[in-house]
Amino acid sequence: MGSLHNELNQTLKTQLRNKLIAAMKLTNFIDFPEIEFSKFIKNVENDPLFKKLKIKKLISYQRLVKASLSSNFLQLKEEISVNNSKVDLELLLKGKEKIIRIIRELGITKFKQYFLYGDINLPLQEISRKTGLVISRIKKINDLINEISIHSEFHHPSLIGSGEKKHYFKIASIEKTEENSFIIGYFVPNYVRGKYLISYEKIKEAKKSNFFSREEIEKIDKLLKDLNLINIRKKTIHQIIQSAIEVQSDYLCSEDIENLISFTQRNLSAKLKINPGLLCRLIANKSIVMPWGEEKPLKDFFANKKKIRKILVKKIINNEKEHYTDEEIKNKLKNKFAINISRRSVNVYRRELGIYNGEKKNKKK
């Protein structure tokens, strides 16, 4: 009996240790900057074992719901400051105009179908036959997709906090459709391709049929774990943006900050059943382009009551020609927005916004 008890304790300890290791690995993975995440994906997909699984359709791509390519994807932009860039701008731009022109001539529909999703699992020869492109050009288009995924911050740079230490990564735009709904237009092709669909049963059968070499058998578990980590990060980012659209739909439709509702990161973590710490890490330093073209930090979608009140106080001050006292601002909040707060709170918010003594100043925090 004692032996069984000890064995059970040891098993539980091993399981707990493995869970802790897995949690630490996920946390570290979540902390990857987007550029490192894209490099990680490129390395995984360049692995011969991954290519073998993909060709045999043991791994395929599954698109994320209401996800597409940003309508601005094919625009080469040079807005990023040379001083803030760690990449060779001249080298990145050299020869890209020709490839972009080839993609435009191919048409966005075929480009999406054969290079982003749909029939991307086809052999190069088959893609060549269906598109009329020679294989060398197909390879160049694939290289461009990989490069833009890695250097998206150059091709589609964030303009928030330009010149400051805090740097944002512009990940996607929220775009309005003809049906007046919203889709997520990603600037990073990796997200457009979606998550990996893994046929575990078929892989299990393939292991038994000597489809894999001994070396591949030793590598396959790690590869599948890496694919799952990529899936978790992609899926979670997508769910966060989807939730922002769902919760703040009135704000997105009206373009009026008054319609921004209180929905915190804690509310979001409960809704998505995600650890609040991991959620905070994923949201940090990422930005979204609004339907009207304005770029905003992703975290701005998940504001608490205090932040929304500060936004409204700032709006009252900036939208009026005359200067209001704290008492007058307090009354406007009550009459126009049904917000009851003290005069002292108005004073605190105003000072935190950098606006003093009833004077309008554009001083930023």
Stockholm file with secondary structure:
# STOCKHOLM 1.0

chainA/1-365         MGSLHNELNQTLKTQLRNKLIAAMKLTNFIDFPEIEFSKFIKNVENDPLFKKLKIKKLISYQRLVKASLSSNFLQLKEEISVNNSKVDLELLLKGKEKIIRIIRELGITKFKQYFLYGDINLPLQEISRKTGLVISRIKKINDLINEISIHSEFHHPSLIGSGEKKHYFKIASIEKTEENSFIIGYFVPNYVRGKYLISYEKIKEAKKSNFFSREEIEKIDKLLKDLNLINIRKKTIHQIIQSAIEVQSDYLCSEDIENLISFTQRNLSAKLKINPGLLCRLIANKSIVMPWGEEKPLKDFFANKKKIRKILVKKIINNEKEHYTDEEIKNKLKNKFAINISRRSVNVYRRELGIYNGEKKNKKK
#=GR chainA/1-365 SS CHHHHHHHHHHHHHHHHHHHHHHHHHHHHHTSCHHHHHHHHHHHHHSHHHHHHHHTTSEEEECCTTEEECTTTTCCCCCSCGGGCCSCHHHHHTTHHHHHHHHHHHCHHHHIIIIISSSTTSCHHHHHHHHCCCHHHHHHHHHHHHHHHHTHHHHSCCCTTTTSSCCCEEEEEEEECTTSCEEEEESSHHHHHCEEEECHHHHHHHHHTTCSCHHHHHHHHHHHHHHHHHHHHHHHHHHHHHHHHHHTHHHHHHCCGGGCCCCCHHHHHHHHTCCHHHHHHHHTTEEEECTTSCEEEGGGGSCCHHHHHHHHHHHHHHHCSSCCCHHHHHHHHHHHHCCCCCHHHHHHHHHHTTCCTTCCCCCCC
#=GC SS_cons         CHHHHHHHHHHHHHHHHHHHHHHHHHHHHHTSCHHHHHHHHHHHHHSHHHHHHHHTTSEEEECCTTEEECTTTTCCCCCSCGGGCCSCHHHHHTTHHHHHHHHHHHCHHHHIIIIISSSTTSCHHHHHHHHCCCHHHHHHHHHHHHHHHHTHHHHSCCCTTTTSSCCCEEEEEEEECTTSCEEEEESSHHHHHCEEEECHHHHHHHHHTTCSCHHHHHHHHHHHHHHHHHHHHHHHHHHHHHHHHHHTHHHHHHCCGGGCCCCCHHHHHHHHTCCHHHHHHHHTTEEEECTTSCEEEGGGGSCCHHHHHHHHHHHHHHHCSSCCCHHHHHHHHHHHHCCCCCHHHHHHHHHHTTCCTTCCCCCCC
//
